[in-house]
Amino acid sequence: MHSKFLNLTNRKDDINKMTSFRIGHGYDVHRLVEGRKFILGGVDIPYEKGLLGHSDADVLAHAISDSILGALALGDIGKLFPDTDSTFKGADSLVLLGEVCSLIREKGYEIGNIDSTVCAQAPKLFPHILSMRENIAKACQIDVSQISVKATTEESLGFTGEKLGISTTAVSLLYKI
């Protein structure tokens, strides 16, 4: 094996470079209900149901926020923006994501990239993905090329397949500035 990392014990500079990166994982799920808007990645998508939650219930923005916070072991958005606080009732989740990004910058970190996957049987999300990426990039103050949003169905299996809810996972890479 010819990896430059094989002799890390003798290369303190390499170790310091490696520890300047942090990876976080986020997961969120919201129930689909009638009488709510369907907002995902800041896009109001026409659909017969919307996502239930204290804020606008943007499950994508929530998972991304949790992945960013998790990278620095800062908890999750429920800790920062609790659903017991009426201040956040109906809150725009992209605004909350922007606050999360400001917090990590205060800690001396920047976002390298974000990769996310939305699990939803319906509605079809492909036509909205570029707008979602643009909205997330704007909220995070990074380039759209640093944001990946993918959508998949679960072949009619489980709660997402039965159209009872939407789940999202996200992974974020942060680096020390």
Solvent accessible surface area in square Angstrom, and as a share of the most:
residue,aa,sasa,rsa
1,M,186,0.83
2,H,196,0.87
3,S,49,0.32
4,K,126,0.53
5,F,90,0.37
6,L,95,0.47
7,N,94,0.48
8,L,39,0.19
9,T,129,0.75
10,N,125,0.64
11,R,101,0.37
12,K,152,0.64
13,D,101,0.52
14,D,15,0.08
15,I,67,0.34
16,N,81,0.41
17,K,132,0.56
18,M,91,0.41
19,T,89,0.52
20,S,32,0.20
21,F,97,0.41
22,R,93,0.34
23,I,124,0.63
24,G,4,0.04
25,H,116,0.52
26,G,2,0.02
27,Y,111,0.42
28,D,28,0.15
29,V,63,0.36
30,H,31,0.14
31,R,148,0.54
32,L,11,0.06
33,V,35,0.20
34,E,135,0.60
35,G,83,0.80
36,R,77,0.28
37,K,133,0.56
38,F,2,0.01
39,I,32,0.16
40,L,0,0.00
41,G,0,0.00
42,G,30,0.29
43,V,22,0.13
44,D,77,0.40
45,I,3,0.02
46,P,112,0.71
47,Y,56,0.21
48,E,131,0.59
49,K,54,0.23
50,G,0,0.00
51,L,0,0.00
52,L,87,0.43
53,G,20,0.19
54,H,50,0.22
55,S,10,0.07
56,D,23,0.12
57,A,0,0.00
58,D,0,0.00
59,V,0,0.00
60,L,0,0.00
61,A,0,0.00
62,H,14,0.06
63,A,0,0.00
64,I,0,0.00
65,S,1,0.01
66,D,24,0.12
67,S,0,0.00
68,I,0,0.00
69,L,0,0.00
70,G,36,0.34
71,A,3,0.02
72,L,20,0.10
73,A,84,0.65
74,L,38,0.19
75,G,37,0.36
76,D,65,0.34
77,I,22,0.11
78,G,42,0.40
79,K,142,0.60
80,L,63,0.31
81,F,24,0.10
82,P,46,0.29
83,D,95,0.49
84,T,125,0.73
85,D,51,0.26
86,S,92,0.60
87,T,104,0.61
88,F,37,0.15
89,K,140,0.59
90,G,52,0.50
91,A,20,0.15
92,D,74,0.38
93,S,1,0.01
94,L,27,0.13
95,V,88,0.50
96,L,12,0.06
97,L,0,0.00
98,G,19,0.18
99,E,89,0.40
100,V,0,0.00
101,C,0,0.00
102,S,58,0.37
103,L,41,0.21
104,I,0,0.00
105,R,59,0.21
106,E,137,0.61
107,K,101,0.43
108,G,18,0.17
109,Y,22,0.08
110,E,32,0.14
111,I,0,0.00
112,G,20,0.19
113,N,64,0.33
114,I,1,0.00
115,D,57,0.30
116,S,2,0.01
117,T,33,0.19
118,V,0,0.00
119,C,22,0.13
120,A,7,0.05
121,Q,38,0.17
122,A,18,0.14
123,P,17,0.11
124,K,147,0.62
125,L,7,0.04
126,F,171,0.71
127,P,100,0.63
128,H,42,0.19
129,I,26,0.13
130,L,102,0.51
131,S,49,0.32
132,M,1,0.00
133,R,59,0.22
134,E,86,0.39
135,N,44,0.23
136,I,0,0.00
137,A,5,0.04
138,K,166,0.70
139,A,20,0.15
140,C,0,0.00
141,Q,142,0.63
142,I,25,0.13
143,D,83,0.43
144,V,48,0.28
145,S,87,0.56
146,Q,46,0.21
147,I,3,0.02
148,S,40,0.26
149,V,10,0.06
150,K,89,0.38
151,A,44,0.34
152,T,60,0.35
153,T,42,0.25
154,E,68,0.30
155,E,138,0.62
156,S,70,0.45
157,L,126,0.62
158,G,46,0.44
159,F,86,0.36
160,T,0,0.00
161,G,5,0.05
162,E,109,0.49
163,K,91,0.39
164,L,85,0.42
165,G,1,0.01
166,I,1,0.00
167,S,9,0.06
168,T,1,0.00
169,T,51,0.30
170,A,1,0.01
171,V,64,0.37
172,S,1,0.00
173,L,53,0.26
174,L,0,0.00
175,Y,78,0.30
176,K,104,0.44
177,I,121,0.61
